Amino acid sequence: MNSLQIQLPDGTVRKIPLGSRPKIFGRDETADVILEDPAISRNHCSVAALPNGIRVEDLGSANGVLVNGKRVTSAILKNGDQLQVGPFVFAVECSTAPGFGTVIRLVEEQFAVGKGFKTILREIAAEKRTSQGAPPPKSSGGPGASKT
């Protein structure tokens, strides 16, 4: 789940879930995320989840948008980045899937070291099961299974 987290002055943490529809951050009452501070423009920035991260775009605000301390007009945020809008600092939480080009490159690297297609697919399936907390599958006793 892609989201931004902010710790409020009273110590509470607010999590803002993000979807593919951009959320407008600003001071205006019609903004999706209302930030009440004079340093915030009425429609300050938009934030949306993408397959490769979270996109932030400055909407022409007077005071700008900072990502990891640097002013940007548009950026793709990754897990662990910090987004600053006026005095508000958000921690970025996102789960990104590698892009198609990255997957192809990784598979080609595995072929180059001698792994076959079935081995690569088994490793991908095992990694997915592990990340979801599922136990490894039991041996089927088929070809290649240990006989001990």
DSSP file (Angstrom, degrees, kcal/mol; ACC not computed):
  #  RESIDUE AA STRUCTURE BP1 BP2  ACC     N-H-->O    O-->H-N    N-H-->O    O-->H-N    TCO  KAPPA ALPHA  PHI   PSI    X-CA   Y-CA   Z-CA
    1    1 A M              0   0    0      0, 0.0     2,-0.4     0, 0.0    18,-0.1   0.000 360.0 360.0 360.0 128.6    0.0    0.0    0.0
    2    2 A N        +     0   0    0     16,-0.4    16,-2.8    92,-0.2     2,-0.3  -0.731 360.0 144.2 -88.8 132.9    1.4    3.4   -1.0
    3    3 A S  E     -AB  17  93A   0     90,-3.1    90,-2.7    -2,-0.4     2,-0.4  -0.979  43.5-126.0-158.3 167.6    1.0    6.1    1.6
    4    4 A L  E     -AB  16  92A   0     12,-1.8    12,-3.5    -2,-0.3     2,-0.4  -0.962  24.0-155.9-117.9 141.9    2.4    9.2    3.2
    5    5 A Q  E     -AB  15  91A   0     86,-2.4    86,-3.0    -2,-0.4     2,-0.4  -0.941   9.8-175.9-118.6 141.1    2.8    9.4    6.9
    6    6 A I  E     -AB  14  90A   0      8,-2.3     8,-3.1    -2,-0.4     2,-0.6  -1.000  20.0-141.3-135.0 138.6    3.0   12.6    9.0
    7    7 A Q  E     -A   13   0A   0     82,-0.5     6,-0.2    -2,-0.4    82,-0.2  -0.887  25.7-143.4 -97.7 120.7    3.6   13.0   12.7
    8    8 A L    >   -     0   0    0      4,-3.2     3,-2.8    -2,-0.6    80,-0.0  -0.360  27.1-101.6 -80.5 161.1    1.5   15.8   14.0
    9    9 A P  T 3  S+     0   0    0      0, 0.0    -1,-0.1     0, 0.0    -2,-0.0   0.791 122.4  58.7 -54.6 -29.5    2.6   18.3   16.7
   10   10 A D  T 3  S-     0   0    0      2,-0.1     3,-0.1     1,-0.1    -2,-0.0   0.460 121.7-106.8 -81.1   1.7    0.6   16.4   19.3
   11   11 A G  S <  S+     0   0    0     -3,-2.8     2,-0.1     1,-0.3    -1,-0.1   0.243  76.8 131.9  96.3 -13.0    2.6   13.2   18.5
   12   12 A T        -     0   0    0     -5,-0.1    -4,-3.2     1,-0.0     2,-0.5  -0.430  51.2-135.1 -73.2 149.5   -0.1   11.3   16.6
   13   13 A V  E     -A    7   0A   0     -6,-0.2     2,-0.5    -2,-0.1    -6,-0.2  -0.904  15.1-161.4-107.1 130.0    0.8    9.8   13.3
   14   14 A R  E     -A    6   0A   0     -8,-3.1    -8,-2.3    -2,-0.5     2,-0.5  -0.945   3.6-155.6-112.8 130.0   -1.6   10.2   10.4
   15   15 A K  E     -A    5   0A   0     -2,-0.5   -10,-0.2   -10,-0.2    -2,-0.0  -0.905   2.0-160.0-106.1 129.0   -1.3    7.9    7.4
   16   16 A I  E     -A    4   0A   0    -12,-3.5   -12,-1.8    -2,-0.5     2,-0.1  -0.904  13.4-145.1-110.8 104.8   -2.6    9.1    4.0
   17   17 A P  E     -A    3   0A   0      0, 0.0     2,-0.4     0, 0.0   -14,-0.2  -0.416  15.5-151.2 -69.1 144.2   -3.3    6.2    1.6
   18   18 A L        +     0   0    0    -16,-2.8   -16,-0.4    -2,-0.1     2,-0.2  -0.921  15.7 179.1-119.9 142.9   -2.6    7.0   -2.0
   19   19 A G        -     0   0    0      2,-0.5    30,-2.6    -2,-0.4     4,-0.1  -0.587  50.8 -85.0-122.9-170.7   -4.2    5.6   -5.2
   20   20 A S  S    S+     0   0    0     28,-0.2     3,-0.0    -2,-0.2    -2,-0.0   0.740 106.1  87.1 -74.0 -21.3   -3.7    6.3   -8.9
   21   21 A R  S    S-     0   0    0      1,-0.1    -2,-0.5    27,-0.1    28,-0.2  -0.688  92.6-113.0 -77.4 124.4   -6.0    9.3   -8.7
   22   22 A P        -     0   0    0      0, 0.0     2,-0.5     0, 0.0    26,-0.2  -0.260  23.5-143.6 -59.4 140.8   -4.0   12.3   -7.7
   23   23 A K  E     -F   47   0B   0     24,-3.1    24,-2.2    -4,-0.1     2,-0.5  -0.904  12.8-135.6-102.7 134.1   -4.7   13.8   -4.3
   24   24 A I  E     -F   46   0B   0     -2,-0.5     9,-2.4    22,-0.2     8,-1.0  -0.792  14.7-159.6 -91.7 127.5   -4.4   17.6   -4.1
   25   25 A F  E     +Fg  45  33B   0     20,-3.2    20,-1.9    -2,-0.5    19,-1.5  -0.907  38.5 106.0-103.5 131.6   -2.6   18.9   -1.1
   26   26 A G  E    S- g   0  34B   0      7,-2.2     9,-2.5    -2,-0.5    16,-0.3  -0.991  75.8 -89.5 178.2-177.1   -3.3   22.5   -0.2
   27   27 A R  S    S+     0   0    0     14,-2.1    15,-0.2    -2,-0.3    16,-0.1   0.667  85.4 104.8 -87.9 -20.7   -4.9   25.1    2.0
   28   28 A D  S >  S-     0   0    0     14,-2.0     3,-1.7    13,-0.3    -2,-0.1  -0.293  77.4-126.0 -66.2 145.8   -8.2   25.3    0.0
   29   29 A E  T 3  S+     0   0    0      1,-0.3    -1,-0.1     5,-0.1     5,-0.1   0.675 109.9  59.3 -67.2 -15.9  -11.2   23.6    1.5
   30   30 A T  T 3  S+     0   0    0     12,-0.1    -1,-0.3     3,-0.1    -6,-0.1   0.512  81.0 112.4 -89.1  -4.5  -11.7   21.6   -1.7
   31   31 A A  S <  S-     0   0    0     -3,-1.7     3,-0.2    11,-0.1    -6,-0.2  -0.326  71.4-132.8 -65.1 149.3   -8.2   20.0   -1.4
   32   32 A D  S    S+     0   0    0     -8,-1.0     2,-0.5     1,-0.3    -7,-0.2   0.874 102.8  31.7 -69.1 -37.6   -8.1   16.3   -0.7
   33   33 A V  E    S-g   25   0B   0     -9,-2.4    -7,-2.2     2,-0.0     2,-0.5  -0.949  85.5-152.0-123.4 107.9   -5.5   16.8    2.0
   34   34 A I  E     -g   26   0B   0     -2,-0.5     2,-0.6    -3,-0.2    -7,-0.2  -0.700  10.6-171.8 -87.6 123.6   -6.0   20.2    3.7
   35   35 A L        -     0   0    0     -9,-2.5     2,-1.1    -2,-0.5     5,-0.1  -0.941  11.8-152.7-116.5 107.1   -2.8   21.7    5.2
   36   36 A E        +     0   0    0     -2,-0.6    -9,-0.1     3,-0.1    -2,-0.0  -0.689  48.8 108.7 -89.0 100.1   -3.6   24.7    7.3
   37   37 A D  S >  S-     0   0    0     -2,-1.1     3,-1.9     3,-0.2    -2,-0.1  -0.912  70.6-122.5-165.3 141.8   -0.6   27.0    7.3
   38   38 A P  T 3  S+     0   0    0      0, 0.0   -11,-0.1     0, 0.0    48,-0.0   0.741 110.6  63.3 -62.4 -21.5    0.1   30.4    5.6
   39   39 A A  T 3  S+     0   0    0     46,-0.1     2,-0.4     2,-0.1    24,-0.3   0.580  88.5  88.1 -77.6  -8.8    3.1   28.9    3.8
   40   40 A I  S <  S-     0   0    0     -3,-1.9    -3,-0.2    -5,-0.1     2,-0.1  -0.769  75.2-134.5 -96.0 132.4    0.8   26.5    1.9
   41   41 A S    >   -     0   0    0     -2,-0.4   -14,-2.1   -16,-0.1     3,-0.6  -0.369  29.3-106.1 -75.5 162.6   -0.8   27.6   -1.4
   42   42 A R  T 3  S+     0   0    0      1,-0.3   -14,-2.0   -16,-0.3     2,-0.5   0.936 120.0  17.5 -56.4 -48.5   -4.5   26.9   -2.0
   43   43 A N  T 3  S+     0   0    0    -17,-0.2    -1,-0.3   -16,-0.1   -17,-0.2  -0.856  83.6 165.0-122.1  91.5   -3.6   24.1   -4.4
   44   44 A H    <   -     0   0    0    -19,-1.5    15,-2.7    -3,-0.6    17,-0.6   0.943  54.8 -22.7 -80.4 -52.3    0.0   23.4   -3.5
   45   45 A C  E     -FH  25  58B   0    -20,-1.9   -20,-3.2    13,-0.3     2,-0.4  -0.976  51.1-126.4-155.3 164.4    0.8   20.0   -5.0
   46   46 A S  E     -FH  24  57B   0     11,-2.4    11,-2.4    -2,-0.3     2,-0.4  -0.932  20.1-167.4-117.3 147.1   -0.6   16.8   -6.3
   47   47 A V  E     +FH  23  56B   0    -24,-2.2   -24,-3.1    -2,-0.4     2,-0.3  -0.999  12.0 166.5-135.8 131.1    0.5   13.3   -5.2
   48   48 A A  E     - H   0  55B   0      7,-2.3     7,-3.0    -2,-0.4     2,-0.3  -0.997  33.9-115.1-146.0 147.4   -0.4   10.0   -6.9
   49   49 A A  E     - H   0  54B   0    -30,-2.6     5,-0.2    -2,-0.3   -30,-0.0  -0.615  33.0-178.1 -80.6 140.1    0.8    6.4   -6.7
   50   50 A L  E >   - H   0  53B   0      3,-3.4     3,-1.3    -2,-0.3   -30,-0.0  -0.833  43.1-102.5-127.5 167.1    2.4    4.9   -9.8
   51   51 A P  T 3  S+     0   0    0      0, 0.0    46,-1.3     0, 0.0     3,-0.1   0.800 122.8  41.7 -61.8 -26.5    3.7    1.4  -10.4
   52   52 A N  T 3  S-     0   0    0     44,-0.2     2,-0.3     1,-0.1    44,-0.1   0.203 130.5 -59.8-108.3  16.8    7.3    2.6   -9.9
   53   53 A G  E <  S-H   50   0B   0     -3,-1.3    -3,-3.4    42,-0.2     2,-0.4  -0.986  73.4 -47.8 146.2-154.2    6.8    4.9   -6.9
   54   54 A I  E     -HI  49  77B   0     23,-1.9    23,-4.3    -2,-0.3     2,-0.5  -0.984  45.9-144.0-122.8 128.0    4.8    8.0   -5.9
   55   55 A R  E     -HI  48  76B   0     -7,-3.0    -7,-2.3    -2,-0.4     2,-0.4  -0.785  14.3-172.0 -95.8 132.1    4.7   11.1   -8.2
   56   56 A V  E     -HI  47  75B   0     19,-2.5    19,-2.1    -2,-0.5     2,-0.4  -0.973   2.0-173.6-118.2 138.1    4.6   14.5   -6.6
   57   57 A E  E     -HI  46  74B   0    -11,-2.4   -11,-2.4    -2,-0.4     2,-0.3  -0.993  23.1-131.7-133.7 127.8    4.0   17.7   -8.7
   58   58 A D  E     -H   45   0B   0     15,-2.6   -13,-0.3    -2,-0.4   -14,-0.1  -0.604  14.0-150.5 -71.7 132.1    4.2   21.2   -7.6
   59   59 A L        -     0   0    0    -15,-2.7   -14,-0.1    -2,-0.3   -16,-0.1  -0.091  62.9 -72.8 -98.1  34.7    1.1   23.1   -8.8
   60   60 A G  S    S+     0   0    0      1,-0.1   -15,-0.1   -16,-0.1   -16,-0.1   0.783  76.4 176.5  83.1  28.5    2.8   26.5   -9.0
   61   61 A S        -     0   0    0    -17,-0.6    -1,-0.1     1,-0.1     4,-0.1  -0.227  36.4-127.8 -66.1 156.3    2.9   27.0   -5.3
   62   62 A A  S    S+     0   0    0      1,-0.2    -1,-0.1     2,-0.1   -22,-0.1   0.857 106.3  34.1 -71.7 -36.0    4.7   30.1   -3.9
   63   63 A N  S    S-     0   0    0    -24,-0.3    -1,-0.2     1,-0.2    23,-0.1   0.448 102.7-140.8-105.9  -1.5    6.9   28.2   -1.5
   64   64 A G        -     0   0    0    -20,-0.1    22,-0.6    21,-0.1     2,-0.4  -0.008  15.5 -79.9  78.3-179.3    7.6   25.0   -3.5
   65   65 A V  E     -DC  72  85A   0      7,-0.7     7,-2.5    20,-0.1     2,-0.4  -0.983  35.1-153.2-127.7 135.5    7.9   21.3   -2.7
   66   66 A L  E     -DC  71  84A   0     18,-2.5    18,-3.2    -2,-0.4     2,-0.5  -0.927   6.6-167.4-114.1 136.8   11.0   19.6   -1.2
   67   67 A V  E >  S-DC  70  83A   0      3,-2.8     3,-1.8    -2,-0.4    16,-0.2  -0.982  83.9 -18.4-120.6 117.6   12.0   16.0   -1.7
   68   68 A N  T 3  S-     0   0    0     14,-2.7    -1,-0.1    -2,-0.5    15,-0.1   0.865 131.5 -50.7  52.1  39.4   14.8   15.0    0.7
   69   69 A G  T 3  S+     0   0    0     13,-0.3     2,-0.4     1,-0.2    -1,-0.3   0.383 116.7 109.6  86.5  -3.5   15.6   18.7    1.2
   70   70 A K  E <  S-D   67   0A   0     -3,-1.8    -3,-2.8     0, 0.0     2,-0.2  -0.900  70.5-119.3-111.6 134.9   15.8   19.6   -2.5
   71   71 A R  E     +D   66   0A   0     -2,-0.4     2,-0.3    -5,-0.2    -5,-0.2  -0.495  39.3 176.9 -71.0 134.6   13.2   21.8   -4.2
   72   72 A V  E     -D   65   0A   0     -7,-2.5    -7,-0.7    -2,-0.2     3,-0.1  -0.945  36.2-157.1-135.2 154.9   11.5   20.0   -7.1
   73   73 A T  S    S-     0   0    0      1,-0.4   -15,-2.6    -2,-0.3     2,-0.3   0.680  91.4  -0.2 -97.3 -27.0    8.7   20.8   -9.6
   74   74 A S  E    S+I   57   0B   0    -17,-0.2    -1,-0.4    -9,-0.1     2,-0.3  -0.957  73.9 162.4-158.4 141.7    8.0   17.1  -10.2
   75   75 A A  E     -I   56   0B   0    -19,-2.1   -19,-2.5    -2,-0.3     2,-0.6  -0.992  37.0-122.4-159.2 155.9    9.6   13.9   -8.8
   76   76 A I  E     -I   55   0B   0     -2,-0.3     2,-0.3   -21,-0.2   -21,-0.2  -0.933  35.2-147.1-101.0 120.2    9.1   10.2   -8.4
   77   77 A L  E     -I   54   0B   0    -23,-4.3   -23,-1.9    -2,-0.6     2,-0.3  -0.658  10.5-159.0 -91.0 143.2    9.3    9.3   -4.7
   78   78 A K    >   -     0   0    0     -2,-0.3     3,-2.2   -25,-0.2    14,-0.2  -0.727  39.9 -69.3-113.7 165.8   10.7    6.1   -3.4
   79   79 A N  T 3  S+     0   0    0      1,-0.3    14,-0.2    -2,-0.3    -1,-0.1  -0.303 121.8  21.8 -54.5 130.8   10.2    4.3   -0.1
   80   80 A G  T 3  S+     0   0    0     12,-2.6    -1,-0.3     1,-0.3    13,-0.1   0.254  90.7 130.8  93.8 -12.6   11.9    6.2    2.7
   81   81 A D    <   -     0   0    0     -3,-2.2    11,-2.6    10,-0.1     2,-0.5  -0.257  53.3-129.7 -67.3 161.7   12.0    9.6    0.9
   82   82 A Q  E     - E   0  91A   0      9,-0.2   -14,-2.7    -3,-0.1     2,-0.5  -0.971  15.2-161.7-116.1 130.9   10.8   12.7    2.7
   83   83 A L  E     -CE  67  90A   0      7,-2.5     7,-3.5    -2,-0.5     2,-0.5  -0.950   7.2-164.5-110.0 124.1    8.3   15.0    1.1
   84   84 A Q  E     +CE  66  89A   0    -18,-3.2   -18,-2.5    -2,-0.5     2,-0.5  -0.951  11.9 178.2-115.5 125.2    8.1   18.5    2.6
   85   85 A V  E >  S-CE  65  88A   0      3,-2.7     3,-2.1    -2,-0.5   -20,-0.1  -0.951  70.1 -51.0-122.8 105.6    5.2   20.8    1.8
   86   86 A G  T 3  S-     0   0    0    -22,-0.6   -20,-0.1    -2,-0.5   -46,-0.0  -0.455 123.2 -20.8  59.4-132.8    5.6   24.1    3.7
   87   87 A P  T 3  S+     0   0    0      0, 0.0     2,-0.5     0, 0.0    -1,-0.3   0.496 118.2 101.0 -83.7  -1.3    6.3   23.1    7.4
   88   88 A F  E <   - E   0  85A   0     -3,-2.1    -3,-2.7   -82,-0.0     2,-0.5  -0.722  54.2-165.3 -90.8 127.5    4.8   19.6    6.9
   89   89 A V  E     - E   0  84A   0     -2,-0.5   -82,-0.5    -5,-0.2     2,-0.4  -0.956   4.9-165.9-116.3 124.0    7.2   16.7    6.4
   90   90 A F  E     -BE   6  83A   0     -7,-3.5    -7,-2.5    -2,-0.5     2,-0.5  -0.878  15.0-138.2-110.5 138.5    5.8   13.4    5.2
   91   91 A A  E     -BE   5  82A   0    -86,-3.0   -86,-2.4    -2,-0.4     2,-0.4  -0.828  25.1-130.8 -92.0 132.2    7.5   10.0    5.2
   92   92 A V  E     -B    4   0A   0    -11,-2.6   -12,-2.6    -2,-0.5     2,-0.5  -0.709  24.5-178.0 -89.0 129.4    7.0    8.1    2.0
   93   93 A E  E     +B    3   0A   0    -90,-2.7   -90,-3.1    -2,-0.4     2,-0.4  -0.974  18.6 152.8-124.0 114.5    5.9    4.5    2.2
   94   94 A C        -     0   0    0     -2,-0.5     2,-0.7   -92,-0.2   -15,-0.2  -1.000  37.3-149.4-146.4 146.2    5.6    2.7   -1.1
   95   95 A S        -     0   0    0     -2,-0.4     2,-0.4   -42,-0.1   -42,-0.2  -0.949  28.2-172.7-109.6 112.7    5.8   -0.8   -2.4
   96   96 A T        -     0   0    0     -2,-0.7   -44,-0.2   -44,-0.1    -2,-0.0  -0.871  17.7-141.5-112.0 140.5    7.0   -0.7   -6.0
   97   97 A A        -     0   0    0    -46,-1.3    -2,-0.0    -2,-0.4     2,-0.0  -0.745  35.9-101.8 -90.7 143.6    7.2   -3.5   -8.4
   98   98 A P        -     0   0    0      0, 0.0    -1,-0.1     0, 0.0   -46,-0.0  -0.353  42.7-105.9 -63.7 148.2   10.3   -3.5  -10.7
   99   99 A G     >  -     0   0    0      1,-0.1     4,-2.2   -47,-0.1     3,-0.2  -0.229  30.6-103.6 -68.9 163.8    9.6   -2.2  -14.2
  100  100 A F  H  > S+     0   0    0      1,-0.2     4,-2.5     2,-0.2     5,-0.2   0.891 121.8  53.1 -57.0 -43.3    9.5   -4.6  -17.1
  101  101 A G  H  > S+     0   0    0      1,-0.2     4,-2.2     2,-0.2    -1,-0.2   0.880 108.8  50.1 -61.4 -38.4   13.0   -3.5  -18.3
  102  102 A T  H  > S+     0   0    0     -3,-0.2     4,-2.5     2,-0.2    -1,-0.2   0.912 110.0  50.0 -65.9 -43.0   14.4   -4.3  -14.8
  103  103 A V  H  X S+     0   0    0     -4,-2.2     4,-2.5     2,-0.2    -2,-0.2   0.930 110.9  48.9 -61.9 -45.8   12.8   -7.7  -14.7
  104  104 A I  H  X S+     0   0    0     -4,-2.5     4,-2.7     1,-0.2    -1,-0.2   0.924 111.5  49.8 -59.7 -45.2   14.2   -8.6  -18.2
  105  105 A R  H  X S+     0   0    0     -4,-2.2     4,-2.1     1,-0.2    -1,-0.2   0.914 111.0  49.3 -61.2 -43.3   17.7   -7.5  -17.2
  106  106 A L  H  X S+     0   0    0     -4,-2.5     4,-1.8     2,-0.2    -1,-0.2   0.898 111.9  48.1 -64.2 -40.7   17.5   -9.5  -14.0
  107  107 A V  H  X S+     0   0    0     -4,-2.5     4,-2.4     2,-0.2    -2,-0.2   0.915 110.4  51.9 -65.4 -42.7   16.4  -12.7  -15.9
  108  108 A E  H  X S+     0   0    0     -4,-2.7     4,-2.2     1,-0.2    -2,-0.2   0.890 107.8  52.4 -60.5 -38.9   19.1  -12.2  -18.5
  109  109 A E  H  X S+     0   0    0     -4,-2.1     4,-1.1     2,-0.2    -1,-0.2   0.893 109.1  49.6 -63.1 -39.2   21.7  -11.9  -15.6
  110  110 A Q  H  <>S+     0   0    0     -4,-1.8     5,-2.2     1,-0.2     3,-0.4   0.898 110.1  50.0 -67.9 -40.2   20.4  -15.2  -14.2
  111  111 A F  H ><5S+     0   0    0     -4,-2.4     3,-1.9     1,-0.2    -1,-0.2   0.901 105.6  58.7 -60.9 -40.0   20.7  -16.9  -17.6
  112  112 A A  H 3<5S+     0   0    0     -4,-2.2    -1,-0.2     1,-0.3    -2,-0.2   0.792 103.7  50.9 -62.9 -28.8   24.2  -15.6  -18.0
  113  113 A V  T 3<5S-     0   0    0     -4,-1.1    -1,-0.3    -3,-0.4    -2,-0.2   0.303 127.9 -96.5 -93.9  11.0   25.3  -17.4  -14.8
  114  114 A G  T < 5S+     0   0    0     -3,-1.9     2,-0.2     1,-0.3    -3,-0.2   0.518  74.1 143.0  96.2   5.9   23.8  -20.7  -16.0
  115  115 A K      < -     0   0    0     -5,-2.2    -1,-0.3     1,-0.1     2,-0.1  -0.574  41.8-134.1 -80.4 144.5   20.4  -20.8  -14.4
  116  116 A G     >  -     0   0    0     -2,-0.2     4,-2.2     1,-0.1     5,-0.2  -0.447  24.4-103.3 -91.5 169.3   17.5  -22.2  -16.5
  117  117 A F  H  > S+     0   0    0      1,-0.2     4,-2.4     2,-0.2     5,-0.2   0.894 119.9  50.5 -59.6 -44.5   14.1  -20.8  -17.0
  118  118 A K  H  > S+     0   0    0      1,-0.2     4,-2.4     2,-0.2    -1,-0.2   0.888 109.8  50.8 -64.4 -38.8   12.4  -23.3  -14.6
  119  119 A T  H  > S+     0   0    0      2,-0.2     4,-2.4     1,-0.2    -1,-0.2   0.921 110.2  49.3 -63.9 -43.8   15.0  -22.6  -11.8
  120  120 A I  H  X S+     0   0    0     -4,-2.2     4,-2.2     1,-0.2    -2,-0.2   0.923 112.1  48.1 -62.0 -44.6   14.4  -18.8  -12.2
  121  121 A L  H  X S+     0   0    0     -4,-2.4     4,-2.5     1,-0.2    -1,-0.2   0.895 110.3  51.8 -64.3 -40.1   10.6  -19.3  -12.0
  122  122 A R  H  X S+     0   0    0     -4,-2.4     4,-2.5     1,-0.2    -1,-0.2   0.918 110.6  48.8 -60.8 -43.0   10.9  -21.5   -8.9
  123  123 A E  H  X S+     0   0    0     -4,-2.4     4,-2.4     2,-0.2    -2,-0.2   0.892 111.0  49.6 -65.5 -39.4   13.1  -18.9   -7.2
  124  124 A I  H  X S+     0   0    0     -4,-2.2     4,-2.2     2,-0.2    -2,-0.2   0.932 112.6  47.5 -63.6 -45.3   10.6  -16.1   -8.0
  125  125 A A  H  X S+     0   0    0     -4,-2.5     4,-2.4     1,-0.2    -2,-0.2   0.897 112.5  49.4 -63.0 -41.2    7.7  -18.3   -6.6
  126  126 A A  H  X S+     0   0    0     -4,-2.5     4,-2.5     2,-0.2    -1,-0.2   0.899 110.6  50.3 -65.1 -40.9    9.7  -19.1   -3.5
  127  127 A E  H  X S+     0   0    0     -4,-2.4     4,-2.5     2,-0.2    -2,-0.2   0.900 110.7  49.2 -64.3 -40.4   10.5  -15.4   -2.9
  128  128 A K  H  X S+     0   0    0     -4,-2.2     4,-1.4     2,-0.2    -2,-0.2   0.928 111.6  48.7 -65.1 -44.4    6.9  -14.5   -3.3
  129  129 A R  H  <>S+     0   0    0     -4,-2.4     5,-2.6     1,-0.2     4,-0.3   0.921 112.3  49.1 -60.1 -43.4    5.8  -17.2   -0.8
  130  130 A T  H ><5S+     0   0    0     -4,-2.5     3,-1.3     1,-0.2    -2,-0.2   0.910 109.2  51.3 -63.4 -43.4    8.4  -16.0    1.7
  131  131 A S  H 3<5S+     0   0    0     -4,-2.5    -1,-0.2     1,-0.3    -2,-0.2   0.762 111.7  48.3 -66.9 -23.4    7.4  -12.4    1.4
  132  132 A Q  T 3<5S-     0   0    0     -4,-1.4    -1,-0.3    -3,-0.3    -2,-0.2   0.406 117.2-114.1 -95.6   1.5    3.8  -13.4    2.0
  133  133 A G  T < 5 +     0   0    0     -3,-1.3    -3,-0.2    -4,-0.3    -2,-0.1   0.617  66.1 145.6  79.6  13.2    4.7  -15.5    5.0
  134  134 A A      < -     0   0    0     -5,-2.6    -1,-0.3    -6,-0.2    -2,-0.1  -0.576  51.7-112.1 -83.9 146.5    3.7  -18.8    3.4
  135  135 A P        -     0   0    0      0, 0.0    -1,-0.1     0, 0.0     3,-0.1  -0.380  41.7 -91.4 -72.0 156.6    5.7  -22.0    4.2
  136  136 A P        -     0   0    0      0, 0.0   -10,-0.0     0, 0.0     2,-0.0  -0.315  51.6 -96.1 -64.1 152.8    7.8  -23.6    1.4
  137  137 A P        -     0   0    0      0, 0.0     2,-0.2     0, 0.0     3,-0.1  -0.335  39.6-107.3 -69.6 152.7    5.9  -26.2   -0.6
  138  138 A K        -     0   0    0      1,-0.1     2,-0.1    -3,-0.1     0, 0.0  -0.505  43.3 -93.4 -76.0 149.0    6.4  -29.9    0.3
  139  139 A S        -     0   0    0     -2,-0.2    -1,-0.1     1,-0.1     6,-0.0  -0.379  26.4-149.5 -63.9 136.8    8.4  -32.0   -2.1
  140  140 A S        -     0   0    0      3,-0.1    -1,-0.1    -2,-0.1    -2,-0.0   0.629  29.5-126.3 -83.8 -13.2    6.3  -33.7   -4.7
  141  141 A G        +     0   0    0      1,-0.1     3,-0.1     2,-0.1    -2,-0.1   0.599  66.1 133.5  77.3   9.7    8.7  -36.7   -4.9
  142  142 A G    >   -     0   0    0      1,-0.2     3,-2.2     2,-0.1    -1,-0.1   0.059  67.1 -38.2 -78.1-168.1    8.9  -36.2   -8.7
  143  143 A P  T 3  S+     0   0    0      0, 0.0    -1,-0.2     0, 0.0     3,-0.1  -0.275 132.4  20.4 -56.7 136.2   12.0  -36.1  -10.9
  144  144 A G  T 3  S+     0   0    0      1,-0.3     2,-0.1    -3,-0.1    -2,-0.1   0.361  90.9 135.7  86.5  -4.7   14.9  -34.4   -9.2
  145  145 A A    <   -     0   0    0     -3,-2.2    -1,-0.3     1,-0.1     2,-0.1  -0.469  65.2 -99.3 -76.0 149.3   13.4  -34.9   -5.7
  146  146 A S        -     0   0    0     -2,-0.1    -1,-0.1     1,-0.1    -5,-0.0  -0.427  26.0-158.3 -67.8 139.6   15.8  -36.0   -3.0
  147  147 A K              0   0    0      1,-0.2    -1,-0.1    -2,-0.1    -2,-0.0   0.209 360.0 360.0-104.7  14.6   15.5  -39.8   -2.2
  148  148 A T              0   0    0      0, 0.0    -1,-0.2     0, 0.0    -2,-0.0   0.468 360.0 360.0 -94.3 360.0   17.0  -39.6    1.3
